[in-house]
Every structure is written in C-alpha cells, then in structure tokens.
Amino acid sequence: SGFPWVSKKKLGRTYTVFNKENPEHSRPKTCLILSHTQQIILCNRMSGMSRANSSPEGNCRFAIPKKGRLYEKVLEMLKGAGITFRREPRLDVALAVDLPITLVFLPASDIAKYVGEGNVDIGITGYDVVEESEVEVDHIMDLGFGKCRLCVQAPVADKIQGVKTLAGKRIVTSFPALSKKFFAPFDEELGVTTKINFVSGSVEAACGLGLADAVVDLVETGTTMKAAGLEVVGEILSTQSILIANPNAEHKDLVHMIKRRIEGYITATKYEMIIYNIAADLLDKVIKITPGKKSPTVTTLDDGGKSVSALVKKGELSKIMDELHEAGATDILAMALSNSRM
C-alpha cells in the first residue's frame, strides 16, 4: 500500500528499488511485490518451516538412527509395532500418527549422548555406542538385531599370540574410550602407554597403510576383516541394538507403551500359532510336543475331543506339525502373527 505505482499485474514480480530523494547515496534493494493475502500465506509457510524440524511441547522424543545398518531394521520394527509416521523430505524430525511421539533421526553414534543428556527421552542404538559414550541411561530392552562383537584385530602376518603383546603399541579405532579402558590394565602391568588414535568410519586399512599395529573395530561376519588381512586377537564386548531411555524421562507411560509394543512385535516375528484337534486320551502326549511359550490353550469340543492352541517357534513349525500328525492330531493349522501382547 505504500507504493502507489504497484498494480495487480506487478504482484509476485521482483523489482530493484532506489531511493529517489538521494539516489547517489542509496543502495538498490531487491523487492518481491506481494499482496496482503500473499504476505499472510508466506508468513504462515515460514512459520511452519520453523516448526517443522522441532517437537511439539509435551511429546515424547524418540531418537532412531537416520541411516546405516540399523536404519531399515528399526523402520521395519516400528511399523510392526504400530508406530507409524510421516517424514517430510530433508527433515530429521517426524510426528507419529495418533501418538504423542516425535521421532528424531540422528546418527547412531550420537543417540546415547542425546538420551543421556535429556535432549531426547528414548532412543535406539547399539550397546557399544552406549558404553563408548559413557553416559547414564536406562537399558530398557535388547532388540535382537545388529548383533556383532567389538574386537581387537591385528594383521594375520604378524602372528600375534595374545592381545597383551599389543600394549604400548599403536591402535586405531572409532571407539577410543572403550579401547583405552580395555588396554589400561595391560599398560599398568607392563608400565607402558598404548597409543589410541581415533579415526571415524572404516579403520581396517590402518594396519596396511602403516598407521597402526592393530585396530579395534566391530566384527559381524568377519568378511571385511579377512579381506584386509586381519584376524581377531581379543574381544572387548558383544553388542546389539538396544532400547534406552533417559533415567529422568517425563514420559514414563509412553516409554512403557513403546516397550510393550516392541516386545509384542518381536514375539510375533519369532513365533507362529498352531491349532489342532486331538482325542482326549491323547492330550497329555501332544501337550509335550506343543508346550507353548507359557502354556497351551485347551478347549473341549462338542464330541468330547480337545482343541489345542499353542505358540511354536517359526523354525520348528514344520517338524512339530509332522510330530502332531504322527501322534494322532487332526485339522492342524498354522497361523502367522502380526503382533502380540504377552
């Protein structure tokens, strides 16, 4: 409204404006001409952008790995546990659908520290990361995937007989705190100081390049280690993905709910439900074949027979069905589980 020369045709266009009263000493300014309605829309969008990468007040903040070997597994688990969300492109924060939970996507190596310091309430990361971060968190539950070992590895050609012989030498690792703690007793005993050098990312090439006498790194299948000409000479710890929470988290109820949902999903991935009919006099015999996770469910049929339902491990399903058939069971059915509560 302060520019009478602005017409409707000029709205939405960009112009360079000078101060007419003092043109020699004024710097040109680039202006985007907007109507009052367009200004409101732009302000709303800018306001929305500032809120998009933040958590609404009162939400439980749940940190999960943003990429890497754990990312896909965690997404699959959350979906199975009924924790769904919509994540906008290039944003590291997403709101759960129908739950007061904000998902925060972070590097797995940072999650333990964020949870320990209270920046987020709950998170999923590796046990090795928690130990390396040296923060106080509540270990809620093991998740059963991402299993590997943190090991001291040395060149096969060096024929290292024991990890103690590496004390006082050069170690390259992404886990300096754990490595220092592991070698500390050997250093004290031998009166030496092991040189621990931090390298982020892959460290297996350090020995071949002459940068280290040994490395400390995660070993899952051992393929990468063997390709680099290394072998395990000592194990520091075994690790897997775990669910952790801040000890002072305000959302205890939501933390427990998330735990129950994940436990239910994990059980559903490990077991299937088997249902069959059996004569009453053969019940004791088949119960020994299908004792269930806790105990089987037995109901009486109109003809006096019994109907039995029990959970069986997926890997044992076919063998158990064969055994039941040989024992006299009929109408044997197997049903997949999508979720559970135990």
ZINOR-V673613 format. One line per field, one symbol per residue. phi: phi as a letter, one per 30 degrees, with the letter a starting at -180 (. if undefined). Layout:
phi: ???
This chain:
phi: .dbdddcddcdiccbcccdddbddcccdbdbcdbddddddddddddddddcdcbcedjddccdbddajdceddddddddddiccaccdeiccbbcddibdbcdccbeedcdedddddidbdbabadeddddddhccbdddadcibidabcbdbbeeddhddadddddiccbcacbddddddddedddddcibbddccdbdidcddddddidadabcadbcciddddddicbdcacdacbadbcbbdecedceddddddddddeddddddcbbccbacadedceedddddbdidcadcbbcdddjdbccbadbdedceddddddddddjdbhdbcbdccaabc
